[in-house]
Amino acid sequence: MIDFVKVGKKISTSRKKLNLTQDDLACMLFVTRQLVSKWENGIGIPSTDDLIKMSRIFKISIDDLLCLDEDVDVDEENIFRGQNRLFIIESIINNKLKVNIPNIFYQLSPLERMMVLKAISEKRITTNLLELYPKLTPTEQKYLRKGEQK
């Protein structure tokens, strides 16, 4: 999964290294400055054509531009700071991001909590259930007990 926020930072950093303004880059790509701003703020992702053009302008690979080879690094005090929420959750449930689930569980929305609990129930990820259990709602506890009985 692609982290739009990280890609936006990469575009911004690469653009600034070449002393280009957002307007300059927009003109080179035949897009608006507002679109470049959206990309840099992680609100959207460039089209394939724009990614190819930017990789040539910045003289970096598309993989590098999309931050595909970079490790995910988060602050457990705020795992979402500077990150796309869905990217972080997907990274956790796909075992690409190792975090102490009981310690970060309070930061998750109800839907995100259920996504993580489902991954635990399906044994896609492991955690200390004795530590996690007291932090669960009664409904979440019931859900996990059901999964353990399978």
Secondary structure, DSSP 8 states (H G I E B T S, - for coil): ---HHHHHHHHHHHHHHTT--HHHHHHHHTS-HHHHHHHHTTS----HHHHHHHHHHHT--HHHHTTTTS----BTTBTTTTS-HHHHHHHHHTTSS---HHHHGGGS-HHHHHHHHHHHHTTSS---HHHHGGGS-HHHHHHHHHHHH-
